[in-house]
Amino acid sequence: MHFEDATTVAPNSLVRTAILPLVLIVSLFFLWGMANNLNDILIKQFKKAFELSDFQAGLVQSAFYLGYFVFAIPAGMFMRRYSYKAAIVLGLLLYATGAFLFYPAAQAHTYNLFLLALFVIASGLAFLETTANPLVTVLGPAEGAARRLNLAQAFNPLGSITGIQIGQHFIFSGIEHSAADLAAMSPAARQAFHAAESSAVQTPYLVIGGIVVLWALLIALTRFPATSSAAEPAGQRHGIFGRLLRKRRFVLAIVAQFFYVGAQVGIWSFLIRYIQDGLPGTPEKSAAAYLTVSLVLFMLGRFVGTALLRYLSPARLLAIFALINLALCAMAVATPHSIGVYALVASSIFMSVMFPTIFALGLEGLGDDERKLGSSLIVMAIIGGAILTALMGAVSDQAGIHWAMAVPALCFAVILWFALASVGQSRPAAGRA
């Protein structure tokens, strides 16, 4: 290991020097978790502020995850050309810029400007995720990569829970007018209501942007560790994408990640909508509490899953959890009332290990350059959150929100297929990462 911006460090001081950078790396999982799950609040908020259909509201996630898709490869190339640290700082600055754009978007009360702001935030998160995930996999023995990444990702739900709490207490007004109520209002009163709901996002996102800028400065001023392996000969670096795409399990991991992110984002994005449809009369703030419970279970599932990886191979654990979630989503389709709500909430437990486990299985056995660029391709698969959430919105508009849950059921079937195809090919569970 060497330090990108420091002189050579004596081996006996290496651990002490790396403690702060490693803490900062883990903090990134918190920061992008907060941004991701604030979108679940924004879908409901913008549906009120702009009177949107489920499909139109689902474009929040489409704009967001499109940013991941567009910037994942540039992020991987930037990281490979410069350093992990440089990619992280740039990602944080883009994140902050998008958050600050919420202020003019609310002032103009323009939905498309909000979508642009979300796209910019996601472009920054593409840099953060493309950088942090592979970095964690190489900070220790290869056989413990899946466990380390699951442990680091366990801090992601803390950010997710924080995002939901911010939305529940500082964005949601608790004022919900029916279509009849809105029709009875004067045009001026209706416009004032919509403007007030739109402006509710300004202060939270300004605060978030300020915190992210400070975090970027802190990382810029910190000695930051980067892993390095023996440099590949220049001739072997050409055609790296071609080499990656000839690796069957890597390609399958991209496919599995596409469907996983679509399932996770879709379930959480429409959980409030599903609850209010299945349990009529549930206020938006109460429905948001179910989402908070889901995220708490998701976080606990990460720790439990990390512990189970001591005894089960990553692929076997992934297969078991995918099969359980396939059954839970089928229940949500068949019983769109309290049982369906509990099934969707419970699905968060078993989604918990999926992203990091798929990621680690896809990168297993790759060289340093392959790992960096391979990470960007797996992060590109996050576009599943854009495409499949919009598809769920379209299904909901046509057939009802409970039928939309058939989409994540299909997603978990694909993940189960990937896991079964990987059993016997991955490294055995390690006692300690």
Secondary structure, DSSP 4 states (H G I P E B T S, - for coil): -EETTS----HHHHHHHHHHHHHHHHHHHHHHHHHHHHHHHHHHHHHHHHT--HHHHHHHHHHHHHHHHHHHHHHHHHHHHS-HHHHHHHHHHHHHHHHHTHHHHHHHT-HHHHHHHHHHHHHHHHHHHHHHHHHHHTSS-GGGHHHHHHHHHTTHHHHHHHHHHHIIIII--S----HHHHHHS-HHHHHHHHHHHHHTTHHHHHHHHHHHHHHHHHHHTS--EE---PPPPHHHHTTHHHHHHT-HHHHHHHHHHHHHHHHHHHHHHHHHHHHHHHSTT--HHHHHHHHHHHHHHHHHHHHHHHHHTTTS-HHHHHHHHHHHHHHHHHHHHH-TTHHHHHHHHHHHHHHTTHHHHHHHHHHTT--HHHHHHHHHHHHHGGGHHHHHHHHHHHHHHHH-HHHHTHHHHHHHHHHHHHHHHHTTTSPPPPS--
